[in-house]
Amino acid sequence: MEPILRQIYIEVLHGHQKEVVTGVKSALSLGISSHSILNDAMISAMQEVGRLFVAGEYYVPEMLVAARAMQSGMTALKPYLSEPEAHPSGKVAIGTVSGDYHDIGKNLVKLMLEGSGFEVIDLGVNVKPQAFLSAVTTYRVDILAMSALITTTMQNMRPVIELLEKSGLRRQVKVLVGGAPLTEDFARRIGADAYAGDAGRAVIVAKELLSMQHSAPAVEL
């Protein structure tokens, strides 16, 4: 790896926003391709952040500052990227389900996904089933991610999947669910494709889902 790319990698890892932007500009001035800066330095750094978080070596604050540093670097790099390079990993629509106004977990997952190269459409909180459905058709997303932070609202995930099934769109999108009260067993029972227990795992699972374009939901009720 070029020394400047290694430096950008380290600055993203440590969450140094100004240094990441400076590094990106320096790398571009040296003639290093935007593709290499994005993939070899920034995205690889965010993958390491996710690994460290899953391993318990990084916590939410470290993950947040790293993701923000990545976003700052992307802002500087984006004018030099082609559209496929800007969003190489796929497109995700994410929202907190109907009746639930918690957004901290959702926002952290959004930051991590964006930092790992996904294009993310944030639907916000208290998202009704029809709004999730509209996001699938409007934005042609690869993954629909739903979050719930309390036990009473986690039950509102299944109606979204039922609506996708009734509309004939279920096979066109992968469904990823997460949130404090959820479990893998719950995800299977409602017919989701996958469950992620934290933001670091969400990125790993999202990448796995993209490689399963022709697979069926995990379990149907």
Summary of the structure (lengths in Angstrom):
residues: 221
radius of gyration: 17.7
end to end distance: 48.9
largest distance: 56.1
contacts: 789
relative contact order: 0.13
helix: 58%
strand: 13%
